[in-house]
């Protein structure tokens, strides 16, 4: 099928690109499955079409608050890390204990990046009944020519700057290999049932979005990976004669695949990957 929509169809497509069934592709099924996983991992982590922007909600529980506000060296939420060192200046074994609070929320494995958490509360200096926006719409908007939009825009920006300085965004830390979202906040000031809105990037599950298997980059990259594995499997048979006088050349297949993979990964950076943000200052 020219448009693969499943894992096996993608493998079959790549094998045909390598010459099957005219040629026998000496790659085991388990090896092919591993290479599909490798290709999907790179696709999800580096390709701009491999993820989707999501807004996930999380409801704080009493257990979260208890773990987050734990203090001291004992109690719920306190994690101890011990470091040992022997023969230090003749003192024998020296043990050092370090304590940290389990101020994290476990996130799904499919989340590969978290950008920010929206403000916990909806109150702000420019919000509510007495905000300039509310008063403008209440009193002046029906006089269409009486509103100076430039002055209104400048005033709103000024109020937003004040709001940003007084109610700063919460500090977060996230590592996709841990699947933990650390919240550096005052946990004792949080209430049970409060919802956190998390802006994150989530990988596309190819089993739910089958068009992932038909991505042009994924097909090229997986074909090159299979070709390299094919050549690697044949390297040890260098010089073996086949019926008809043909000779296996696994080294040539392997080297060709390496060049193709290098070229494809270079195209990934320049064509398919989102550019990094520039920081000034």
Protein Blocks (a to p, Z undefined) as FASTA:
>chain_A
ZZdcbfklmmmmmmmmnopakbccdbdfklmmmmmmmmmmmmmmmpmklpccdddddddd
fklmmmmmggcjedehiacdddddehihhnopadddddddddbcdddfklgbdfbdcdfb
lcdfkgcjkbmklmmmmmmmmmmklpcfklmmmmmmmmmmmmmmmmccddddddfklopa
cddddfklpcehiacdddddddddfklmmmlmmpfklmmmmmmmmmmmmmmmmmmmgoia
cehhiacdfklmmmmmmmmmmmmmmmmmmmmpccddddeZZ
